[in-house]
Amino acid sequence: MTDSDVTWLTQEAYNRLQEEFDHLVTVGRPAIAKEIDERRQEGDLKENGGYHAAREEQAKQEARIEQLRRILRDATVGEASASDGTIASGTVVTAEVAGREMRFLVGSREVAEGTDLDVFSAQSPLGAALLGKAPGDTTSYEAPNGREITVTVKSAEPFVG
């Protein structure tokens, strides 16, 4: 796996996500299955709004379970690596992006929960362009609209949660 494939998480974030996963699997799944069964017993499924709403909720819940499973499986857990000056997952970056100064985390939004930091994953166009860069470096990336955006790194420091 490359650094851009890794989801870096603090131990606190990993534990929080593991608890959410465990709750959804052990409590959430049985509860929604019971709800669906109760709604199914009400009769005609074509016109049973409660049944369809419960099925929608089940689909959302299963998607979140799968998302959590992938995050937890692929996560690198620990503190952000001591900064050698280069940007990696778990780095808070201050940069000039298209002429505007921004401060954000390259990493996972699960790590930054409860902070005011914007988050760009290492797989995002901006995150991928910054991996391995250091303060003073200038790079660019292609935005989804096709525009080339220039980024100048001002500072890079490990995330401290």
Secondary structure, DSSP 4 states (H G I P E B T S, - for coil): --GGG-EEE-HHHHHHHHHHHHHIIIIIHHHHHHHHHHHHTTS-STT-HHHHHHHHHHHHHHHHHHHHHHHHHHEEESSPPPP-SS--TTEEEEEEETTEEEEEEES-TTTSTTS--EEE-TTSHHHHHHTT--TT-EEEEE-TTS-EEEEEEEEEEE---
